[in-house]
Amino acid sequence: MAGKPWLLAAAFALSALVGQPAAAVEVGDVAPGFDLVGRTGAIKLGDYKGQTVYLDFWASWCGPCKQSFPWLNTLQARYAAHGLRVVAVNVDKKMEDANAFLRGNLASFDVAFDAAGHTPKSYAILSMPTSVLIGPDGKVLQVHRGFLDAERTQREQDIKQALHL
């Protein structure tokens, strides 16, 4: 985080939001379940069983999150027919902050809201955005922190591998 004071500030803000995290979710772990309010109804991880899930944690104050949304839309469009579901969990305390962000950033994937911070705590999320690639069996395949353009190709390769493409 050296040279990126905004990232350190964001980590502290997220830490204050979710409190002390549980043990970090690691590759091979069963992904913790959740049941959250979505834009059009409940969003439950269990409802995606048998599908590959790209679970993305985001916040309205996160600059890299704004950059990642167009790419997440592309992933959903490109790989939905192959069994990929992009699910984005917002961690803002105020729903109006999340909705203002969404008005300016199209999301053609499922969006859930967790103002209480239970889901990021169960995944031990410390930075925004953080994404977790979950296989059809519910196990964690990859964990990615941050979002850099240079990492898109590798992340997409990870997704294609999970989808057996």
ABEGO torsion letter per residue (X at the ends): XBGBAAAAAAAAAAAAAAEBBBBBBBBGBBBBBBBBBBAAEBBBAAAABGBBBBBBBBBAABAAAAAAAAAAAAAAAAAAAAGBBBBBBBABABAAAAAAAAAABBBABBBBBBAAGAAAAAAGBABOBBBBBBBAAGBBABBBBEBBAAAAAAAAAAAAAAAGX
